[in-house]
Amino acid sequence: MADYINIRGQSIEVLASDPANPTLGQIWYNSTSNTLKGGGVTTAGAWATGGNLPAALYSGAGAGTQTAALMFGGVGPGGNSNVTYEYDGTSWTPGNNLNRTTQQLAGGGTQTAGLAFGGEPTSAATEEYDGTNWTTVNSMNTARYSLGAAGTQTAALAFGGLIPSPFTAATEEYDGNSWTTVNSMNTARSQIAGTGTQTAALSFGGNFASPATGSSTTEEYDGLSWATGGNLNTARRASAGVGTSSSAIGFGGYSTGYPAFTSTEEYDGSSWTTLPATLATGRSYLSSAGTVSLGLAMGGYTGSSSTATEEWTGAGAPLTVTITAS
């Protein structure tokens, strides 16, 4: 009987390296490792450890994808910060600083077209990032910090926050040039997690009480108005998330004290489900980037500031498997 190594080229493609995004059922022979491989998909979401931030940071903002992310602003070793860090899927590299020193700001966009807005000290300032430098552009109409955000550099959404007191429900849309005030949220709150797009945004958790405590409130924005969604299973504030109004995950945060939550919840456009996958490091005031399939949890506060980066791979993400006789 002929050896596979002598006949492999007749019906199965030979590659020197595995494809970056194999399709389900794709088969190939890796000539470098001399192994037969195939494309599959993950069956459950999971967190994995990524490269640590160069310095511990919390209350910053994030943007981009799992392999091309930004984290900027926040609280660093010396207090409020203007730092920018870029992530390539493996490690972080310092980028050029924001024009202001701030924390509890919001962000959106990509690594080469990022957006930063709001922050503490209470600010309406907006900055755009072009992959190299930050440029100050038109400010929001309502100065605030501890706000939620969604969208891109040319189609962003800002909602909620502190002004500094009381809580606000104000919502604004950014078109790449100026901010326009639109319909407010149903519940004014701060320390909100936000994700999605300008026309399919999700707001969840936060704080609207004194003394401060976590909220389970969820609201969905359709580009015109906010509607109440299903409640979180774990009331939380200062958490983070990725996704859209119909498909998202939320993670981390805390309610009234520490340790911070490690739990991850998934939203299907109607209700939240607590997943088996948990963060290795429970954190509040963390930043996020990416999608519901490939996300990032960056920095945060554990009782002290953290350098932790964790990478999320959702169910159904492409997966390379080695085919063996067993």
VOMARSE-137190 format. One record per residue (C-alpha): residue in one letter; residue number from 1; x, y, z. Coordinates in Angstrom, 3 decimals. Each point is the difference from the previous one (the first is absolute). Layout:
<atoms>
residu->a num->NUM east->X north->Y up->Z;
...
</atoms>
This chain:
<atoms>
residu->m num->1 east->0.000 north->0.000 up->0.000;
residu->a num->2 east->1.333 north->3.441 up->-0.945;
residu->d num->3 east->1.035 north->2.398 up->2.756;
residu->y num->4 east->-2.147 north->3.173 up->0.326;
residu->i num->5 east->3.106 north->2.137 up->-0.317;
residu->n num->6 east->0.442 north->-1.235 up->-3.573;
residu->i num->7 east->-3.582 north->0.597 up->-1.173;
residu->r num->8 east->-1.066 north->3.060 up->1.996;
residu->g num->9 east->0.391 north->2.440 up->-2.879;
residu->q num->10 east->-2.604 north->-1.726 up->-2.139;
residu->s num->11 east->-3.090 north->1.222 up->1.869;
residu->i num->12 east->1.016 north->2.021 up->3.084;
residu->e num->13 east->1.761 north->3.375 up->-0.209;
residu->v num->14 east->3.491 north->0.255 up->1.432;
residu->l num->15 east->0.792 north->3.138 up->2.016;
residu->a num->16 east->3.187 north->1.098 up->1.723;
residu->s num->17 east->-2.052 north->1.636 up->2.770;
residu->d num->18 east->-3.559 north->-0.263 up->1.280;
residu->p num->19 east->-2.533 north->2.445 up->-1.504;
residu->a num->20 east->-0.893 north->2.920 up->2.260;
residu->n num->21 east->-3.766 north->-0.588 up->-0.147;
residu->p num->22 east->-0.753 north->-3.570 up->-1.074;
residu->t num->23 east->-3.545 north->-0.806 up->-1.024;
residu->l num->24 east->-1.998 north->-2.788 up->1.580;
residu->g num->25 east->0.889 north->-3.287 up->-1.739;
residu->q num->26 east->3.080 north->1.341 up->-1.786;
residu->i num->27 east->2.838 north->-2.581 up->-0.082;
residu->w num->28 east->3.690 north->0.624 up->-0.724;
residu->y num->29 east->3.431 north->-1.559 up->0.526;
residu->n num->30 east->2.509 north->2.158 up->1.895;
residu->s num->31 east->3.338 north->-0.760 up->-1.662;
residu->t num->32 east->1.953 north->1.775 up->2.747;
residu->s num->33 east->-1.350 north->-2.058 up->2.909;
residu->n num->34 east->-0.798 north->-3.047 up->-2.199;
residu->t num->35 east->-3.536 north->-0.196 up->1.383;
residu->l num->36 east->-3.462 north->-0.300 up->-1.472;
residu->k num->37 east->-2.259 north->2.794 up->1.216;
residu->g num->38 east->-3.535 north->1.249 up->-0.376;
residu->g num->39 east->-2.252 north->2.932 up->0.723;
residu->g num->40 east->-2.526 north->-0.181 up->2.829;
residu->v num->41 east->-1.826 north->2.413 up->2.289;
residu->t num->42 east->0.019 north->0.544 up->3.746;
residu->t num->43 east->-2.961 north->-1.495 up->1.831;
residu->a num->44 east->0.106 north->2.300 up->3.056;
residu->g num->45 east->1.389 north->3.425 up->0.807;
residu->a num->46 east->3.200 north->0.242 up->2.036;
residu->w num->47 east->2.445 north->2.542 up->1.409;
residu->a num->48 east->3.779 north->-0.325 up->-0.504;
residu->t num->49 east->2.870 north->2.061 up->1.379;
residu->g num->50 east->1.410 north->2.646 up->-2.359;
residu->g num->51 east->3.049 north->2.258 up->0.219;
residu->n num->52 east->0.168 north->2.242 up->3.055;
residu->l num->53 east->-0.278 north->3.772 up->-0.293;
residu->p num->54 east->3.338 north->1.867 up->0.384;
residu->a num->55 east->-1.384 north->1.642 up->3.150;
residu->a num->56 east->-2.988 north->-0.622 up->2.263;
residu->l num->57 east->-3.005 north->2.048 up->-1.172;
residu->y num->58 east->-3.700 north->0.289 up->0.834;
residu->s num->59 east->-2.918 north->2.302 up->-0.885;
residu->g num->60 east->1.356 north->0.386 up->-3.533;
residu->a num->61 east->-1.787 north->-0.509 up->-3.312;
residu->g num->62 east->0.448 north->-2.560 up->-2.760;
residu->a num->63 east->-0.507 north->-0.347 up->-3.739;
residu->g num->64 east->0.854 north->-2.289 up->-2.897;
residu->t num->65 east->0.196 north->-3.754 up->-0.424;
residu->q num->66 east->1.623 north->-2.888 up->1.870;
residu->t num->67 east->3.088 north->0.171 up->-2.237;
residu->a num->68 east->0.065 north->3.788 up->-0.492;
residu->a num->69 east->-1.218 north->1.701 up->3.164;
residu->l num->70 east->0.434 north->3.288 up->1.839;
residu->m num->71 east->-0.140 north->0.848 up->3.689;
residu->f num->72 east->0.317 north->3.638 up->1.025;
residu->g num->73 east->-0.385 north->2.340 up->2.950;
residu->g num->74 east->-0.933 north->-1.299 up->3.436;
residu->v num->75 east->1.805 north->-0.159 up->3.324;
residu->g num->76 east->3.624 north->-1.119 up->-0.102;
residu->p num->77 east->2.757 north->-0.293 up->2.618;
residu->g num->78 east->0.266 north->3.792 up->0.255;
residu->g num->79 east->-3.722 north->0.827 up->0.006;
residu->n num->80 east->-2.138 north->1.147 up->-2.929;
residu->s num->81 east->1.688 north->-0.850 up->-3.279;
residu->n num->82 east->0.207 north->1.008 up->-3.669;
residu->v num->83 east->1.744 north->-3.181 up->-1.199;
residu->t num->84 east->-0.934 north->-1.963 up->-3.115;
residu->y num->85 east->0.846 north->-3.677 up->-0.466;
residu->e num->86 east->-0.384 north->-2.053 up->-3.184;
residu->y num->87 east->-0.519 north->-3.793 up->-0.012;
residu->d num->88 east->0.911 north->-2.289 up->-2.920;
residu->g num->89 east->-1.573 north->-3.181 up->1.333;
residu->t num->90 east->3.116 north->-0.926 up->1.960;
residu->s num->91 east->1.565 north->3.028 up->1.672;
residu->w num->92 east->-0.555 north->3.690 up->0.761;
residu->t num->93 east->2.006 north->2.928 up->-1.392;
residu->p num->94 east->-0.220 north->3.625 up->1.205;
residu->g num->95 east->-1.553 north->2.430 up->-2.483;
residu->n num->96 east->-0.184 north->3.789 up->0.053;
residu->n num->97 east->-1.798 north->1.512 up->2.976;
residu->l num->98 east->-3.444 north->1.537 up->0.181;
residu->n num->99 east->-0.004 north->3.795 up->0.069;
residu->r num->100 east->-1.484 north->-0.051 up->3.520;
residu->t num->101 east->0.407 north->-1.963 up->3.196;
residu->t num->102 east->-3.279 north->-1.697 up->0.912;
residu->q num->103 east->-1.783 north->-3.058 up->1.381;
residu->q num->104 east->-3.514 north->-1.499 up->-0.213;
residu->l num->105 east->-0.173 north->1.091 up->-3.647;
residu->a num->106 east->-1.670 north->-1.852 up->-2.884;
residu->g num->107 east->1.322 north->-1.218 up->-3.320;
residu->g num->108 east->-0.778 north->-1.686 up->-3.287;
residu->g num->109 east->1.240 north->-0.711 up->-3.502;
residu->t num->110 east->3.124 north->-1.875 up->-1.068;
residu->q num->111 east->3.742 north->0.052 up->0.628;
residu->t num->112 east->0.510 north->2.309 up->-2.995;
residu->a num->113 east->-3.232 north->1.986 up->0.365;
residu->g num->114 east->-0.691 north->0.302 up->3.717;
residu->l num->115 east->-2.206 north->2.366 up->1.977;
residu->a num->116 east->0.308 north->1.215 up->3.619;
residu->f num->117 east->-2.630 north->2.160 up->1.708;
residu->g num->118 east->-1.084 north->1.217 up->3.405;
residu->g num->119 east->1.936 north->-0.812 up->3.158;
residu->e num->120 east->0.876 north->1.203 up->3.481;
residu->p num->121 east->0.710 north->2.809 up->0.864;
residu->t num->122 east->-3.451 north->0.597 up->-1.495;
residu->s num->123 east->0.507 north->0.579 up->-3.699;
residu->a num->124 east->-1.823 north->0.199 up->-3.336;
residu->a num->125 east->3.293 north->-0.265 up->-1.934;
residu->t num->126 east->0.254 north->-2.292 up->-3.030;
residu->e num->127 east->3.167 north->-1.285 up->-1.668;
residu->e num->128 east->0.568 north->-2.039 up->-3.147;
residu->y num->129 east->2.918 north->-2.435 up->-0.510;
residu->d num->130 east->1.417 north->-0.705 up->-3.475;
residu->g num->131 east->2.291 north->-2.848 up->0.976;
residu->t num->132 east->2.778 north->2.420 up->0.985;
residu->n num->133 east->-1.305 north->3.182 up->1.607;
residu->w num->134 east->-3.019 north->1.263 up->1.930;
residu->t num->135 east->-1.731 north->3.155 up->-1.279;
residu->t num->136 east->-2.499 north->2.053 up->2.017;
residu->v num->137 east->-3.294 north->0.453 up->-1.861;
residu->n num->138 east->-3.503 north->1.329 up->0.819;
residu->s num->139 east->-1.161 north->-0.614 up->3.567;
residu->m num->140 east->-3.133 north->-1.748 up->1.227;
residu->n num->141 east->-2.978 north->2.128 up->1.001;
residu->t num->142 east->-0.080 north->-1.446 up->3.533;
residu->a num->143 east->3.246 north->-0.208 up->1.974;
residu->r num->144 east->0.111 north->-3.268 up->1.957;
residu->y num->145 east->2.045 north->-2.938 up->1.217;
residu->s num->146 east->-0.706 north->-3.654 up->0.885;
residu->l num->147 east->-2.122 north->-0.232 up->-3.153;
residu->g num->148 east->-0.858 north->-2.773 up->-2.448;
residu->a num->149 east->0.993 north->-0.129 up->-3.654;
residu->a num->150 east->-0.494 north->-1.862 up->-3.255;
residu->g num->151 east->0.909 north->0.380 up->-3.669;
residu->t num->152 east->2.847 north->1.263 up->-2.156;
residu->q num->153 east->1.993 north->3.166 up->-0.615;
residu->t num->154 east->-2.582 north->1.238 up->-2.530;
residu->a num->155 east->-3.153 north->-1.446 up->1.605;
residu->a num->156 east->0.294 north->-0.036 up->3.793;
residu->l num->157 east->-2.448 north->0.049 up->2.893;
residu->a num->158 east->0.497 north->1.465 up->3.490;
residu->f num->159 east->-2.514 north->-0.658 up->2.788;
residu->g num->160 east->-0.475 north->0.430 up->3.721;
residu->g num->161 east->2.710 north->0.912 up->2.474;
residu->l num->162 east->0.583 north->2.606 up->2.691;
residu->i num->163 east->-0.048 north->3.769 up->-0.621;
residu->p num->164 east->1.344 north->-0.279 up->2.807;
residu->s num->165 east->-3.213 north->-0.124 up->1.988;
residu->p num->166 east->-2.669 north->-1.151 up->-0.465;
residu->f num->167 east->0.042 north->-2.960 up->-2.377;
residu->t num->168 east->-0.949 north->0.777 up->-3.598;
residu->a num->169 east->-1.983 north->-1.919 up->-2.616;
residu->a num->170 east->1.168 north->2.284 up->-2.815;
residu->t num->171 east->0.834 north->-1.678 up->-3.319;
residu->e num->172 east->2.011 north->1.499 up->-2.849;
residu->e num->173 east->0.915 north->-1.181 up->-3.504;
residu->y num->174 east->3.300 north->0.867 up->-1.724;
residu->d num->175 east->0.233 north->0.111 up->-3.818;
residu->g num->176 east->3.755 north->0.454 up->-0.319;
residu->n num->177 east->-0.306 north->3.756 up->0.317;
residu->s num->178 east->-2.470 north->1.055 up->2.687;
residu->w num->179 east->-2.178 north->-1.328 up->2.809;
residu->t num->180 east->-3.807 north->0.131 up->-0.057;
residu->t num->181 east->-2.211 north->-0.507 up->3.056;
residu->v num->182 east->-2.622 north->-2.720 up->-0.588;
residu->n num->183 east->-2.552 north->-1.876 up->2.124;
residu->s num->184 east->1.158 north->-0.703 up->3.544;
residu->m num->185 east->0.320 north->-3.357 up->1.713;
residu->n num->186 east->-2.910 north->-1.174 up->2.133;
residu->t num->187 east->2.156 north->-0.189 up->3.151;
residu->a num->188 east->2.703 north->2.544 up->0.838;
residu->r num->189 east->3.122 north->-1.742 up->1.316;
residu->s num->190 east->3.787 north->-0.068 up->0.029;
residu->q num->191 east->2.672 north->-2.735 up->-0.040;
residu->i num->192 east->-1.823 north->-1.483 up->-3.013;
residu->a num->193 east->1.263 north->-2.679 up->-2.337;
residu->g num->194 east->-0.742 north->0.767 up->-3.637;
residu->t num->195 east->0.578 north->-1.781 up->-3.282;
residu->g num->196 east->-1.313 north->-0.332 up->-3.551;
residu->t num->197 east->-0.554 north->2.512 up->-2.774;
residu->q num->198 east->-1.686 north->3.383 up->-0.232;
residu->t num->199 east->-3.204 north->-1.675 up->-1.221;
residu->a num->200 east->0.201 north->-3.228 up->2.024;
residu->a num->201 east->1.493 north->0.893 up->3.385;
residu->l num->202 east->-0.252 north->-1.697 up->3.362;
residu->s num->203 east->0.256 north->1.586 up->3.447;
residu->f num->204 east->0.121 north->-2.195 up->3.104;
residu->g num->205 east->0.786 north->0.151 up->3.690;
residu->g num->206 east->1.152 north->3.210 up->1.656;
residu->n num->207 east->-0.933 north->1.965 up->3.079;
residu->f num->208 east->-2.904 north->2.374 up->0.636;
residu->a num->209 east->-0.172 north->-0.180 up->3.792;
residu->s num->210 east->1.641 north->1.485 up->3.074;
residu->p num->211 east->1.764 north->-1.757 up->1.582;
residu->a num->212 east->1.290 north->-1.471 up->-3.238;
residu->t num->213 east->-1.028 north->-3.514 up->-0.949;
residu->g num->214 east->-0.095 north->-2.107 up->-3.160;
residu->s num->215 east->-2.981 north->-0.005 up->-2.352;
residu->s num->216 east->-1.454 north->-2.780 up->-2.165;
residu->t num->217 east->-1.687 north->2.477 up->-2.370;
residu->t num->218 east->0.431 north->-0.539 up->-3.761;
residu->e num->219 east->-1.067 north->2.361 up->-2.779;
residu->e num->220 east->0.169 north->-0.340 up->-3.794;
residu->y num->221 east->0.371 north->2.898 up->-2.451;
residu->d num->222 east->-1.247 north->-0.342 up->-3.594;
residu->g num->223 east->1.301 north->3.282 up->-1.392;
residu->l num->224 east->-3.069 north->1.906 up->1.162;
residu->s num->225 east->-1.031 north->-0.959 up->3.524;
residu->w num->226 east->0.862 north->-2.167 up->2.996;
residu->a num->227 east->-2.040 north->-3.062 up->1.006;
residu->t num->228 east->0.306 north->-2.089 up->3.159;
residu->g num->229 east->1.636 north->-3.408 up->-0.507;
residu->g num->230 east->0.407 north->-3.068 up->2.198;
residu->n num->231 east->1.701 north->0.447 up->3.375;
residu->l num->232 east->3.503 north->-1.221 up->0.741;
residu->n num->233 east->0.169 north->-3.047 up->2.267;
residu->t num->234 east->2.656 north->1.718 up->2.110;
residu->a num->235 east->-0.548 north->3.686 up->0.780;
residu->r num->236 east->3.287 north->1.744 up->-0.708;
residu->r num->237 east->1.670 north->3.331 up->-0.659;
residu->a num->238 east->3.355 north->0.951 up->-1.547;
residu->s num->239 east->-0.144 north->-3.110 up->-2.194;
residu->a num->240 east->0.720 north->-0.348 up->-3.727;
residu->g num->241 east->-1.309 north->-1.759 up->-3.086;
residu->v num->242 east->0.216 north->-0.604 up->-3.734;
residu->g num->243 east->-2.580 north->-0.715 up->-2.685;
residu->t num->244 east->-3.247 north->1.607 up->-1.180;
residu->s num->245 east->-3.512 north->0.465 up->1.362;
residu->s num->246 east->-0.986 north->-3.463 up->-1.240;
residu->s num->247 east->3.170 north->-1.949 up->0.807;
residu->a num->248 east->2.409 north->1.040 up->2.752;
residu->i num->249 east->1.979 north->-1.112 up->3.023;
residu->g num->250 east->0.503 north->1.936 up->3.236;
residu->f num->251 east->2.722 north->-0.713 up->2.544;
residu->g num->252 east->1.712 north->1.198 up->3.165;
residu->g num->253 east->-1.114 north->2.904 up->2.134;
residu->y num->254 east->-1.158 north->0.045 up->3.616;
residu->s num->255 east->-3.005 north->1.045 up->2.070;
residu->t num->256 east->0.788 north->1.336 up->3.466;
residu->g num->257 east->3.392 north->-1.499 up->0.843;
residu->y num->258 east->2.886 north->-2.202 up->-1.060;
residu->p num->259 east->1.045 north->-2.497 up->-1.249;
residu->a num->260 east->-1.216 north->1.055 up->-3.430;
residu->f num->261 east->-2.067 north->-2.401 up->-2.115;
residu->t num->262 east->1.585 north->-2.572 up->-2.302;
residu->s num->263 east->-3.350 north->-1.018 up->-1.512;
residu->t num->264 east->-0.902 north->0.342 up->-3.689;
residu->e num->265 east->-3.554 north->0.390 up->-1.278;
residu->e num->266 east->-1.295 north->-0.336 up->-3.573;
residu->y num->267 east->-2.874 north->2.050 up->-1.457;
residu->d num->268 east->-2.134 north->-1.261 up->-2.899;
residu->g num->269 east->-2.049 north->3.146 up->-0.562;
residu->s num->270 east->-2.539 north->-1.013 up->2.619;
residu->s num->271 east->1.600 north->-1.552 up->3.071;
residu->w num->272 east->3.349 north->-0.547 up->1.726;
residu->t num->273 east->1.500 north->-3.438 up->0.687;
residu->t num->274 east->2.894 north->-0.563 up->2.399;
residu->l num->275 east->2.724 north->-1.955 up->-1.806;
residu->p num->276 east->2.348 north->-2.628 up->1.471;
residu->a num->277 east->3.015 north->2.008 up->-1.230;
residu->t num->278 east->1.388 north->2.467 up->2.539;
residu->l num->279 east->2.778 north->2.565 up->0.021;
residu->a num->280 east->3.211 north->-1.239 up->1.601;
residu->t num->281 east->0.266 north->3.360 up->1.784;
residu->g num->282 east->-3.155 north->1.652 up->1.314;
residu->r num->283 east->0.167 north->3.724 up->-0.717;
residu->s num->284 east->-2.091 north->3.144 up->0.001;
residu->y num->285 east->0.672 north->3.199 up->-1.959;
residu->l num->286 east->1.424 north->-2.140 up->-2.799;
residu->s num->287 east->0.044 north->0.840 up->-3.720;
residu->s num->288 east->-1.163 north->-2.089 up->-2.936;
residu->a num->289 east->0.487 north->-0.380 up->-3.750;
residu->g num->290 east->-0.876 north->-2.429 up->-2.757;
residu->t num->291 east->-3.135 north->-1.972 up->-0.792;
residu->v num->292 east->-2.237 north->-2.616 up->1.589;
residu->s num->293 east->2.098 north->-2.622 up->-1.837;
residu->l num->294 east->3.456 north->1.421 up->0.711;
residu->g num->295 east->0.152 north->2.469 up->2.885;
residu->l num->296 east->2.419 north->1.550 up->2.486;
residu->a num->297 east->-0.156 north->0.908 up->3.691;
residu->m num->298 east->2.749 north->2.499 up->0.830;
residu->g num->299 east->1.380 north->1.379 up->3.250;
residu->g num->300 east->-2.370 north->0.717 up->2.880;
residu->y num->301 east->-0.139 north->0.201 up->3.773;
residu->t num->302 east->0.259 north->-2.980 up->2.360;
residu->g num->303 east->0.460 north->2.001 up->3.183;
residu->s num->304 east->3.103 north->1.323 up->-1.726;
residu->s num->305 east->0.595 north->0.813 up->-3.655;
residu->s num->306 east->0.633 north->-2.884 up->-2.421;
residu->t num->307 east->2.109 north->-0.696 up->-3.104;
residu->a num->308 east->-2.116 north->-3.035 up->-0.947;
residu->t num->309 east->-1.176 north->-0.581 up->-3.563;
residu->e num->310 east->-2.356 north->-2.875 up->-0.778;
residu->e num->311 east->-1.163 north->-1.154 up->-3.431;
residu->w num->312 east->-3.530 north->-1.277 up->-0.602;
residu->t num->313 east->-0.787 north->-2.605 up->-2.659;
residu->g num->314 east->-3.726 north->-0.541 up->-0.421;
residu->a num->315 east->-1.848 north->-3.129 up->-1.030;
residu->g num->316 east->0.110 north->-0.568 up->-3.764;
residu->a num->317 east->3.375 north->1.688 up->-0.510;
residu->p num->318 east->2.363 north->-1.622 up->-2.564;
residu->l num->319 east->2.220 north->-2.714 up->1.468;
residu->t num->320 east->2.894 north->-2.032 up->-1.409;
residu->v num->321 east->0.077 north->-3.669 up->1.025;
residu->t num->322 east->2.687 north->-2.611 up->-0.611;
residu->i num->323 east->-1.388 north->-3.227 up->-1.464;
residu->t num->324 east->1.448 north->-3.155 up->1.565;
residu->a num->325 east->-0.628 north->-3.725 up->-0.282;
residu->s num->326 east->-1.768 north->-0.036 up->3.345;
</atoms>
